[in-house]
Amino acid sequence: MADYLFDPTPVSAATLDRVRTFVEKWQNRTGSEEANFQPFFSELCVAIVIRLDRAAQFNHSIL
């Protein structure tokens, strides 16, 4: 298993579509930043293909 959190292959059309959908959904959202953080972050990770299960293993290197 590689030591990275993302797939290093070139960005696919499907990924671009996911990112576009994510931006369209969140760009005009209002409300509490604190309340929206968890869904925003998890959806961002899905859109850009970051595996959340692997992210927990790297948490120590971020801090």
NUTOR-230364 format. One record per atom (N, C-alpha, C, O): residue number from 1; residue in three letters; atom name; x, z, y. Coordinates in nm, 4 decimals. Layout:
N
PT    i   aa  at         X         Z         Y
PT  NUM  ALA  CA         X         Z         Y
...
***
This chain:
63
PT    i   aa  at         X         Z         Y
PT    1  MET   N    0.0839    0.0000   -0.1172
PT    1  MET  CA    0.0000    0.0000    0.0000
PT    1  MET   C    0.0892    0.0000    0.1246
PT    1  MET   O    0.1884    0.0726    0.1304
PT    2  ALA   N    0.0544   -0.0791    0.2208
PT    2  ALA  CA    0.1353   -0.0936    0.3414
PT    2  ALA   C    0.1206    0.0276    0.4345
PT    2  ALA   O    0.0265    0.1060    0.4225
PT    3  ASP   N    0.2146    0.0405    0.5260
PT    3  ASP  CA    0.2149    0.1521    0.6208
PT    3  ASP   C    0.1539    0.1145    0.7553
PT    3  ASP   O    0.2103    0.1467    0.8599
PT    4  TYR   N    0.0414    0.0481    0.7538
PT    4  TYR  CA   -0.0276    0.0162    0.8780
PT    4  TYR   C   -0.1772    0.0345    0.8581
PT    4  TYR   O   -0.2270    0.0380    0.7456
PT    5  LEU   N   -0.2467    0.0461    0.9691
PT    5  LEU  CA   -0.3893    0.0742    0.9649
PT    5  LEU   C   -0.4753   -0.0502    0.9743
PT    5  LEU   O   -0.5965   -0.0429    0.9542
PT    6  PHE   N   -0.4164   -0.1617    1.0037
PT    6  PHE  CA   -0.4937   -0.2828    1.0262
PT    6  PHE   C   -0.4388   -0.3957    0.9412
PT    6  PHE   O   -0.3271   -0.3892    0.8899
PT    7  ASP   N   -0.5184   -0.4971    0.9280
PT    7  ASP  CA   -0.4791   -0.6159    0.8533
PT    7  ASP   C   -0.4009   -0.7066    0.9483
PT    7  ASP   O   -0.4570   -0.7536    1.0473
PT    8  PRO   N   -0.2713   -0.7328    0.9205
PT    8  PRO  CA   -0.1887   -0.8087    1.0153
PT    8  PRO   C   -0.2085   -0.9603    1.0128
PT    8  PRO   O   -0.1357   -1.0321    1.0813
PT    9  THR   N   -0.3041   -1.0101    0.9364
PT    9  THR  CA   -0.3271   -1.1538    0.9318
PT    9  THR   C   -0.3877   -1.2007    1.0638
PT    9  THR   O   -0.4423   -1.1198    1.1388
PT   10  PRO   N   -0.3789   -1.3302    1.0929
PT   10  PRO  CA   -0.4369   -1.3816    1.2177
PT   10  PRO   C   -0.5857   -1.3479    1.2281
PT   10  PRO   O   -0.6543   -1.3318    1.1272
PT   11  VAL   N   -0.6333   -1.3377    1.3499
PT   11  VAL  CA   -0.7726   -1.3018    1.3749
PT   11  VAL   C   -0.8640   -1.4151    1.3284
PT   11  VAL   O   -0.8457   -1.5312    1.3647
PT   12  SER   N   -0.9607   -1.3785    1.2489
PT   12  SER  CA   -1.0541   -1.4772    1.1954
PT   12  SER   C   -1.1731   -1.4955    1.2891
PT   12  SER   O   -1.1955   -1.4156    1.3801
PT   13  ALA   N   -1.2476   -1.6007    1.2653
PT   13  ALA  CA   -1.3691   -1.6251    1.3434
PT   13  ALA   C   -1.4688   -1.5119    1.3226
PT   13  ALA   O   -1.5407   -1.4758    1.4158
PT   14  ALA   N   -1.4749   -1.4555    1.2034
PT   14  ALA  CA   -1.5665   -1.3444    1.1757
PT   14  ALA   C   -1.5287   -1.2214    1.2580
PT   14  ALA   O   -1.6160   -1.1519    1.3100
PT   15  THR   N   -1.3981   -1.1945    1.2698
PT   15  THR  CA   -1.3533   -1.0816    1.3508
PT   15  THR   C   -1.3875   -1.1040    1.4977
PT   15  THR   O   -1.4334   -1.0123    1.5658
PT   16  LEU   N   -1.3655   -1.2241    1.5456
PT   16  LEU  CA   -1.4003   -1.2552    1.6846
PT   16  LEU   C   -1.5493   -1.2371    1.7091
PT   16  LEU   O   -1.5893   -1.1882    1.8147
PT   17  ASP   N   -1.6316   -1.2762    1.6126
PT   17  ASP  CA   -1.7763   -1.2569    1.6247
PT   17  ASP   C   -1.8116   -1.1084    1.6283
PT   17  ASP   O   -1.8967   -1.0667    1.7069
PT   18  ARG   N   -1.7460   -1.0277    1.5426
PT   18  ARG  CA   -1.7713   -0.8832    1.5428
PT   18  ARG   C   -1.7326   -0.8213    1.6765
PT   18  ARG   O   -1.8055   -0.7375    1.7295
PT   19  VAL   N   -1.6183   -0.8619    1.7313
PT   19  VAL  CA   -1.5733   -0.8084    1.8600
PT   19  VAL   C   -1.6687   -0.8508    1.9710
PT   19  VAL   O   -1.7032   -0.7703    2.0575
PT   20  ARG   N   -1.7106   -0.9746    1.9691
PT   20  ARG  CA   -1.8042   -1.0252    2.0704
PT   20  ARG   C   -1.9354   -0.9463    2.0652
PT   20  ARG   O   -1.9891   -0.9077    2.1690
PT   21  THR   N   -1.9856   -0.9231    1.9460
PT   21  THR  CA   -2.1093   -0.8462    1.9288
PT   21  THR   C   -2.0910   -0.7035    1.9782
PT   21  THR   O   -2.1794   -0.6486    2.0440
PT   22  PHE   N   -1.9774   -0.6435    1.9470
PT   22  PHE  CA   -1.9460   -0.5082    1.9919
PT   22  PHE   C   -1.9457   -0.5006    2.1444
PT   22  PHE   O   -2.0076   -0.4112    2.2020
PT   23  VAL   N   -1.8772   -0.5926    2.2092
PT   23  VAL  CA   -1.8680   -0.5928    2.3559
PT   23  VAL   C   -2.0054   -0.6111    2.4176
PT   23  VAL   O   -2.0407   -0.5417    2.5130
PT   24  GLU   N   -2.0830   -0.7040    2.3638
PT   24  GLU  CA   -2.2171   -0.7270    2.4172
PT   24  GLU   C   -2.3033   -0.6021    2.4058
PT   24  GLU   O   -2.3807   -0.5714    2.4965
PT   25  LYS   N   -2.2905   -0.5313    2.2969
PT   25  LYS  CA   -2.3695   -0.4097    2.2761
PT   25  LYS   C   -2.3306   -0.2988    2.3739
PT   25  LYS   O   -2.4177   -0.2317    2.4292
PT   26  TRP   N   -2.2007   -0.2795    2.3953
PT   26  TRP  CA   -2.1534   -0.1634    2.4694
PT   26  TRP   C   -2.1242   -0.1870    2.6171
PT   26  TRP   O   -2.1103   -0.0896    2.6910
PT   27  GLN   N   -2.1144   -0.3100    2.6634
PT   27  GLN  CA   -2.0686   -0.3333    2.7998
PT   27  GLN   C   -2.1608   -0.2763    2.9076
PT   27  GLN   O   -2.1124   -0.2370    3.0138
PT   28  ASN   N   -2.2873   -0.2708    2.8846
PT   28  ASN  CA   -2.3787   -0.2210    2.9878
PT   28  ASN   C   -2.4421   -0.0875    2.9506
PT   28  ASN   O   -2.5428   -0.0481    3.0095
PT   29  ARG   N   -2.3842   -0.0181    2.8538
PT   29  ARG  CA   -2.4388    0.1112    2.8120
PT   29  ARG   C   -2.4179    0.2148    2.9203
PT   29  ARG   O   -2.3147    0.2187    2.9872
PT   30  THR   N   -2.5168    0.2967    2.9350
PT   30  THR  CA   -2.5053    0.4104    3.0258
PT   30  THR   C   -2.5247    0.5365    2.9432
PT   30  THR   O   -2.5650    0.5307    2.8270
PT   31  GLY   N   -2.4966    0.6459    3.0023
PT   31  GLY  CA   -2.5152    0.7719    2.9314
PT   31  GLY   C   -2.3860    0.8501    2.9254
PT   31  GLY   O   -2.2844    0.8124    2.9839
PT   32  SER   N   -2.3927    0.9562    2.8553
PT   32  SER  CA   -2.2802    1.0472    2.8451
PT   32  SER   C   -2.1665    0.9855    2.7651
PT   32  SER   O   -2.1844    0.9429    2.6510
PT   33  GLU   N   -2.0514    0.9817    2.8261
PT   33  GLU  CA   -1.9322    0.9316    2.7568
PT   33  GLU   C   -1.9029    1.0159    2.6337
PT   33  GLU   O   -1.8640    0.9643    2.5289
PT   34  GLU   N   -1.9218    1.1439    2.6478
PT   34  GLU  CA   -1.8963    1.2349    2.5362
PT   34  GLU   C   -1.9942    1.2101    2.4207
PT   34  GLU   O   -1.9547    1.2119    2.3041
PT   35  ALA   N   -2.1191    1.1874    2.4529
PT   35  ALA  CA   -2.2199    1.1632    2.3493
PT   35  ALA   C   -2.2000    1.0290    2.2802
PT   35  ALA   O   -2.2319    1.0148    2.1621
PT   36  ASN   N   -2.1478    0.9312    2.3521
PT   36  ASN  CA   -2.1315    0.7964    2.2969
PT   36  ASN   C   -1.9975    0.7740    2.2279
PT   36  ASN   O   -1.9783    0.6703    2.1643
PT   37  PHE   N   -1.9051    0.8676    2.2386
PT   37  PHE  CA   -1.7702    0.8427    2.1887
PT   37  PHE   C   -1.7657    0.8109    2.0398
PT   37  PHE   O   -1.7050    0.7110    2.0012
PT   38  GLN   N   -1.8272    0.8917    1.9559
PT   38  GLN  CA   -1.8155    0.8709    1.8114
PT   38  GLN   C   -1.8736    0.7373    1.7654
PT   38  GLN   O   -1.8059    0.6649    1.6924
PT   39  PRO   N   -1.9967    0.7012    1.8050
PT   39  PRO  CA   -2.0449    0.5699    1.7611
PT   39  PRO   C   -1.9641    0.4543    1.8209
PT   39  PRO   O   -1.9408    0.3533    1.7545
PT   40  PHE   N   -1.9215    0.4699    1.9473
PT   40  PHE  CA   -1.8409    0.3659    2.0108
PT   40  PHE   C   -1.7112    0.3452    1.9331
PT   40  PHE   O   -1.6762    0.2324    1.8985
PT   41  PHE   N   -1.6408    0.4541    1.9060
PT   41  PHE  CA   -1.5112    0.4441    1.8392
PT   41  PHE   C   -1.5245    0.3910    1.6972
PT   41  PHE   O   -1.4458    0.3056    1.6562
PT   42  SER   N   -1.6209    0.4391    1.6221
PT   42  SER  CA   -1.6353    0.3914    1.4843
PT   42  SER   C   -1.6751    0.2444    1.4803
PT   42  SER   O   -1.6271    0.1698    1.3949
PT   43  GLU   N   -1.7620    0.2018    1.5715
PT   43  GLU  CA   -1.7988    0.0603    1.5768
PT   43  GLU   C   -1.6823   -0.0266    1.6229
PT   43  GLU   O   -1.6668   -0.1394    1.5762
PT   44  LEU   N   -1.6007    0.0250    1.7141
PT   44  LEU  CA   -1.4809   -0.0478    1.7568
PT   44  LEU   C   -1.3867   -0.0676    1.6387
PT   44  LEU   O   -1.3343   -0.1770    1.6182
PT   45  CYS   N   -1.3655    0.0372    1.5619
PT   45  CYS  CA   -1.2778    0.0271    1.4450
PT   45  CYS   C   -1.3284   -0.0767    1.3468
PT   45  CYS   O   -1.2495   -0.1539    1.2924
PT   46  VAL   N   -1.4576   -0.0797    1.3233
PT   46  VAL  CA   -1.5160   -0.1802    1.2339
PT   46  VAL   C   -1.4956   -0.3200    1.2922
PT   46  VAL   O   -1.4607   -0.4133    1.2198
PT   47  ALA   N   -1.5173   -0.3342    1.4223
PT   47  ALA  CA   -1.5054   -0.4655    1.4861
PT   47  ALA   C   -1.3639   -0.5208    1.4771
PT   47  ALA   O   -1.3454   -0.6405    1.4553
PT   48  ILE   N   -1.2641   -0.4348    1.4935
PT   48  ILE  CA   -1.1263   -0.4842    1.4924
PT   48  ILE   C   -1.0555   -0.4581    1.3592
PT   48  ILE   O   -0.9338   -0.4729    1.3484
PT   49  VAL   N   -1.1333   -0.4194    1.2590
PT   49  VAL  CA   -1.0871   -0.4047    1.1210
PT   49  VAL   C   -0.9801   -0.2960    1.1054
PT   49  VAL   O   -0.8772   -0.3180    1.0416
PT   50  ILE   N   -1.0051   -0.1812    1.1632
PT   50  ILE  CA   -0.9217   -0.0640    1.1363
PT   50  ILE   C   -0.9942    0.0173    1.0306
PT   50  ILE   O   -1.1123    0.0491    1.0448
PT   51  ARG   N   -0.9242    0.0493    0.9278
PT   51  ARG  CA   -0.9837    0.1247    0.8185
PT   51  ARG   C   -0.9804    0.2733    0.8524
PT   51  ARG   O   -0.8734    0.3338    0.8581
PT   52  LEU   N   -1.0976    0.3316    0.8748
PT   52  LEU  CA   -1.1048    0.4717    0.9137
PT   52  LEU   C   -1.0544    0.5643    0.8043
PT   52  LEU   O   -1.0025    0.6718    0.8345
PT   53  ASP   N   -1.0683    0.5258    0.6787
PT   53  ASP  CA   -1.0193    0.6108    0.5703
PT   53  ASP   C   -0.8669    0.6219    0.5747
PT   53  ASP   O   -0.8119    0.7261    0.5391
PT   54  ARG   N   -0.7991    0.5179    0.6169
PT   54  ARG  CA   -0.6530    0.5210    0.6284
PT   54  ARG   C   -0.6096    0.5867    0.7592
PT   54  ARG   O   -0.5003    0.6431    0.7657
PT   55  ALA   N   -0.6913    0.5808    0.8618
PT   55  ALA  CA   -0.6546    0.6368    0.9916
PT   55  ALA   C   -0.6285    0.7864    0.9810
PT   55  ALA   O   -0.5390    0.8379    1.0480
PT   56  ALA   N   -0.7031    0.8556    0.9001
PT   56  ALA  CA   -0.6845    0.9997    0.8850
PT   56  ALA   C   -0.5448    1.0327    0.8334
PT   56  ALA   O   -0.4893    1.1371    0.8676
PT   57  GLN   N   -0.4885    0.9462    0.7529
PT   57  GLN  CA   -0.3546    0.9682    0.6992
PT   57  GLN   C   -0.2468    0.9561    0.8061
PT   57  GLN   O   -0.1381    1.0122    0.7918
PT   58  PHE   N   -0.2764    0.8835    0.9121
PT   58  PHE  CA   -0.1783    0.8591    1.0183
PT   58  PHE   C   -0.2022    0.9451    1.1411
PT   58  PHE   O   -0.1315    0.9309    1.2409
PT   59  ASN   N   -0.2993    1.0327    1.1357
PT   59  ASN  CA   -0.3353    1.1142    1.2514
PT   59  ASN   C   -0.2164    1.1909    1.3073
PT   59  ASN   O   -0.2032    1.2028    1.4291
PT   60  HIS   N   -0.1310    1.2423    1.2226
PT   60  HIS  CA   -0.0170    1.3197    1.2680
PT   60  HIS   C    0.0796    1.2373    1.3524
PT   60  HIS   O    0.1457    1.2929    1.4401
PT   61  SER   N    0.0900    1.1071    1.3288
PT   61  SER  CA    0.1836    1.0240    1.4028
PT   61  SER   C    0.1314    0.9865    1.5409
PT   61  SER   O    0.2081    0.9434    1.6270
PT   62  ILE   N    0.0014    1.0027    1.5620
PT   62  ILE  CA   -0.0589    0.9687    1.6923
PT   62  ILE   C   -0.0353    1.0812    1.7919
PT   62  ILE   O   -0.0175    1.0566    1.9112
PT   63  LEU   N   -0.0352    1.2035    1.7434
PT   63  LEU  CA   -0.0253    1.3193    1.8319
PT   63  LEU   C    0.1124    1.3397    1.8854
PT   63  LEU   O    0.1358    1.4336    1.9615
***
